[in-house]
Amino acid sequence: MADSVLYEVSDGLATITINRPEAMNAMNTEAKVALRDSLQAAAADPDVRAVLLTASGRAFCVGQDLKEHVSLLETDRATGSGSTMTTVREHYNPIVRALTGMPKPVVAGVNGVAAGAGLGFALAADYRVVADTAKFTTSFAGVALTADSGVSWTLPRLIGQSRAADLLLFPRSFSAQEAFELGIANKVVPADELAAEAAAVARALAEGPTLAYAALKESLAYGAGHTLSETLEKEDELQTRAGASEDHTIAVQAFIAKEKPKYLGR
């Protein structure tokens, strides 16, 4: 993987670090490709049981690298190619699909500003641990663009349609505390504790019943777009599958024996 994104797997936990601190972790083409490929590798790796997505420096990700973007737009105008905005289809959409669709939990350790696509990446995670100094920004309309990176799907589901419209139509920054009050941040911690706390949350998930977590992700995503009756049918299907797993037997036996279960992920 490229140096703009660091990838490490240890004891079932894949840690993916956006690593362009000199650019506030803005996403140039190299970083977008590296992040997409890292997430897809984690999703496909049977040894990875959970993922921690975080970043180097004082920002989480400020979204698109606008310096590169302007240069690409100028090339588009000169050549008539119109290829610049294919980045949504080629990069941002696969990144968000990997985050939301992988059958294992994803924790975002939001260490600083999360803006634009960076906000989208954080929202696409299953759990967000946020530094108390972090800020979130709905910056799309501020540069005459619409939402991407799944924000028009994830944001209203977290905070409601009206609040999402307000934040997107009138772009502004909001604090970690407001993010917690809105329901975006699951946990807010002092900035100097962010790395340790986010890793602890992710590692706890990596040690947990990963098949059950995968089913929970699938159930939540399904329920967001289906009726209660349809969702009940899906829950029946997923619960039948979970109940047949070795992890379920291990959990029940450990409960009876008053021991901590050691899950196998099968």
SULBELSUL-V851448 format. One record per residue. N is the residue number from 1. RES is the residue in one small letter. PHI is phi in whole degrees, -180 to 180 (* if undefined). Layout:
n:N res:RES phi:PHI
n:N res:RES phi:PHI
//
This chain:
n:1 res:m phi:*
n:2 res:a phi:-70
n:3 res:d phi:-67
n:4 res:s phi:-69
n:5 res:v phi:-139
n:6 res:l phi:-99
n:7 res:y phi:-134
n:8 res:e phi:-144
n:9 res:v phi:-119
n:10 res:s phi:-145
n:11 res:d phi:51
n:12 res:g phi:85
n:13 res:l phi:-110
n:14 res:a phi:-94
n:15 res:t phi:-105
n:16 res:i phi:-114
n:17 res:t phi:-119
n:18 res:i phi:-69
n:19 res:n phi:-130
n:20 res:r phi:-127
n:21 res:p phi:-61
n:22 res:e phi:-67
n:23 res:a phi:-116
n:24 res:m phi:56
n:25 res:n phi:58
n:26 res:a phi:-64
n:27 res:m phi:-95
n:28 res:n phi:-86
n:29 res:t phi:-61
n:30 res:e phi:-59
n:31 res:a phi:-67
n:32 res:k phi:-64
n:33 res:v phi:-64
n:34 res:a phi:-66
n:35 res:l phi:-67
n:36 res:r phi:-57
n:37 res:d phi:-69
n:38 res:s phi:-65
n:39 res:l phi:-66
n:40 res:q phi:-67
n:41 res:a phi:-66
n:42 res:a phi:-64
n:43 res:a phi:-64
n:44 res:a phi:-88
n:45 res:d phi:-83
n:46 res:p phi:-67
n:47 res:d phi:-82
n:48 res:v phi:-90
n:49 res:r phi:-108
n:50 res:a phi:-159
n:51 res:v phi:-129
n:52 res:l phi:-114
n:53 res:l phi:-106
n:54 res:t phi:-145
n:55 res:a phi:-152
n:56 res:s phi:-89
n:57 res:g phi:81
n:58 res:r phi:-101
n:59 res:a phi:-126
n:60 res:f phi:-80
n:61 res:c phi:-172
n:62 res:v phi:-94
n:63 res:g phi:89
n:64 res:q phi:-59
n:65 res:d phi:-73
n:66 res:l phi:-71
n:67 res:k phi:-64
n:68 res:e phi:-65
n:69 res:h phi:-60
n:70 res:v phi:-62
n:71 res:s phi:-62
n:72 res:l phi:-68
n:73 res:l phi:-64
n:74 res:e phi:-63
n:75 res:t phi:-64
n:76 res:d phi:-58
n:77 res:r phi:-66
n:78 res:a phi:-72
n:79 res:t phi:-103
n:80 res:g phi:73
n:81 res:s phi:-77
n:82 res:g phi:64
n:83 res:s phi:-87
n:84 res:t phi:-59
n:85 res:m phi:-78
n:86 res:t phi:-69
n:87 res:t phi:-61
n:88 res:v phi:-62
n:89 res:r phi:-71
n:90 res:e phi:-84
n:91 res:h phi:-123
n:92 res:y phi:-65
n:93 res:n phi:-63
n:94 res:p phi:-63
n:95 res:i phi:-62
n:96 res:v phi:-69
n:97 res:r phi:-62
n:98 res:a phi:-66
n:99 res:l phi:-65
n:100 res:t phi:-83
n:101 res:g phi:-98
n:102 res:m phi:-68
n:103 res:p phi:-82
n:104 res:k phi:-159
n:105 res:p phi:-72
n:106 res:v phi:-122
n:107 res:v phi:-108
n:108 res:a phi:-99
n:109 res:g phi:-97
n:110 res:v phi:-88
n:111 res:n phi:-89
n:112 res:g phi:-164
n:113 res:v phi:-59
n:114 res:a phi:-122
n:115 res:a phi:-128
n:116 res:g phi:56
n:117 res:a phi:-61
n:118 res:g phi:-62
n:119 res:l phi:-62
n:120 res:g phi:-61
n:121 res:f phi:-64
n:122 res:a phi:-63
n:123 res:l phi:-67
n:124 res:a phi:-78
n:125 res:a phi:-71
n:126 res:d phi:-84
n:127 res:y phi:-152
n:128 res:r phi:-122
n:129 res:v phi:-102
n:130 res:v phi:-125
n:131 res:a phi:-67
n:132 res:d phi:-66
n:133 res:t phi:-95
n:134 res:a phi:-72
n:135 res:k phi:-135
n:136 res:f phi:-116
n:137 res:t phi:-139
n:138 res:t phi:-94
n:139 res:s phi:-94
n:140 res:f phi:-58
n:141 res:a phi:-65
n:142 res:g phi:-65
n:143 res:v phi:-118
n:144 res:a phi:59
n:145 res:l phi:-127
n:146 res:t phi:-93
n:147 res:a phi:-71
n:148 res:d phi:-140
n:149 res:s phi:57
n:150 res:g phi:79
n:151 res:v phi:-61
n:152 res:s phi:-70
n:153 res:w phi:-100
n:154 res:t phi:-75
n:155 res:l phi:-62
n:156 res:p phi:-64
n:157 res:r phi:-73
n:158 res:l phi:-87
n:159 res:i phi:-123
n:160 res:g phi:99
n:161 res:q phi:-64
n:162 res:s phi:-67
n:163 res:r phi:-66
n:164 res:a phi:-63
n:165 res:a phi:-62
n:166 res:d phi:-61
n:167 res:l phi:-68
n:168 res:l phi:-82
n:169 res:l phi:-75
n:170 res:f phi:-124
n:171 res:p phi:-58
n:172 res:r phi:-158
n:173 res:s phi:-92
n:174 res:f phi:-136
n:175 res:s phi:-78
n:176 res:a phi:-61
n:177 res:q phi:-65
n:178 res:e phi:-65
n:179 res:a phi:-61
n:180 res:f phi:-66
n:181 res:e phi:-66
n:182 res:l phi:-76
n:183 res:g phi:100
n:184 res:i phi:-84
n:185 res:a phi:-87
n:186 res:n phi:-81
n:187 res:k phi:-150
n:188 res:v phi:-115
n:189 res:v phi:-132
n:190 res:p phi:-55
n:191 res:a phi:-55
n:192 res:d phi:-75
n:193 res:e phi:-107
n:194 res:l phi:-60
n:195 res:a phi:-60
n:196 res:a phi:-68
n:197 res:e phi:-70
n:198 res:a phi:-63
n:199 res:a phi:-65
n:200 res:a phi:-66
n:201 res:v phi:-63
n:202 res:a phi:-65
n:203 res:r phi:-68
n:204 res:a phi:-62
n:205 res:l phi:-68
n:206 res:a phi:-63
n:207 res:e phi:-89
n:208 res:g phi:-92
n:209 res:p phi:-79
n:210 res:t phi:-64
n:211 res:l phi:-65
n:212 res:a phi:-67
n:213 res:y phi:-62
n:214 res:a phi:-61
n:215 res:a phi:-66
n:216 res:l phi:-63
n:217 res:k phi:-60
n:218 res:e phi:-64
n:219 res:s phi:-66
n:220 res:l phi:-64
n:221 res:a phi:-65
n:222 res:y phi:-66
n:223 res:g phi:-63
n:224 res:a phi:-66
n:225 res:g phi:-127
n:226 res:h phi:-134
n:227 res:t phi:-73
n:228 res:l phi:-59
n:229 res:s phi:-61
n:230 res:e phi:-64
n:231 res:t phi:-68
n:232 res:l phi:-62
n:233 res:e phi:-64
n:234 res:k phi:-65
n:235 res:e phi:-62
n:236 res:d phi:-61
n:237 res:e phi:-60
n:238 res:l phi:-70
n:239 res:q phi:-69
n:240 res:t phi:-61
n:241 res:r phi:-66
n:242 res:a phi:-65
n:243 res:g phi:-66
n:244 res:a phi:-89
n:245 res:s phi:-80
n:246 res:e phi:-64
n:247 res:d phi:-59
n:248 res:h phi:-64
n:249 res:t phi:-62
n:250 res:i phi:-60
n:251 res:a phi:-64
n:252 res:v phi:-66
n:253 res:q phi:-63
n:254 res:a phi:-66
n:255 res:f phi:-62
n:256 res:i phi:-65
n:257 res:a phi:-83
n:258 res:k phi:56
n:259 res:e phi:-121
n:260 res:k phi:-81
n:261 res:p phi:-72
n:262 res:k phi:-116
n:263 res:y phi:-79
n:264 res:l phi:-107
n:265 res:g phi:76
n:266 res:r phi:-152
//
